């Protein structure tokens, strides 16, 4: 049951019904294309005349096109409807402390152009460069009409000021990204925590059955973020900051976290933690210099280096603890892991599974899977996509 907020509600009008039906039809066409109007009507459980009227409107707005006729054993051949994925472009930005990726994607999540720039510690200087690169990317594709910019961030957005706040691994404070980007491009800008963006990309992908409505994404990078879709809805909480499992303290007086607390889960399960483990293990064994970064540890592990493998196993142990906490607290269908560490999935999977098994209170455990490539960028694009394809109202 979704509780109705009697201080902030919206009553249904004829337009409400029309908007909901339109979204259902558009989603069905996108999912089952090429598809006939009759098939859409059957799947939507709507009158054929209703579906035809919506389809005409979608054709006029170039959301869908009509294509070749379908094959039926006998009788009139229906005209098939195709989703027009190239109707518009979306700019996706994945901002991380070390580097920032920018993509131009179409409405079918096909990446048309992609580039990477270094993230500057100086926010003001960086935003100027970012705006310039985004403008150039848009200008170099004059045949594509961009309809928005989605930004996945390693932090939280203050819902009142729309500024980036609480980004401990980035070190920026109260930064306004929206106005400079809108000013430079004229496009609307969606800002969202990276883990939330990732879970939206995942729940909207074809990988999961329609019945999957409880999905958690864990982003593992310089920090550990958690995005949650429960009962089919993104969970934000009162503050809009729900999901900060990375800053749950699991060890009193543990290592200092960038958030200012000691012993946060993030300080044990992030890429940064694995680099620390490597240094500790290597110095204890009087072996090897400290690696320049997490990527080197991954590469060394892939080549069988014992110190690198042990560092990643220790990190995986704490990821297992994180997953066990989420499993016991939220009972999701699927937990999807997003991050470079999934490159060594074969190695870390048994470590994670063993910890989750040992620490879970339920017999039924969620599926734990690694995400596909570029999930954070897909998440940034999904922030704009959901304007058209997400459910319109929450019931
Ligand atoms: Zn912390």
Boltz pocket constraint, residues with backbone or C-beta under 6 A from the ligand:
constraints:
  - pocket:
      binder: B
      contacts: [[A, 246], [A, 247], [A, 248], [A, 257], [A, 258], [A, 259], [A, 260], [A, 261], [A, 264], [A, 266]]
      max_distance: 6.0
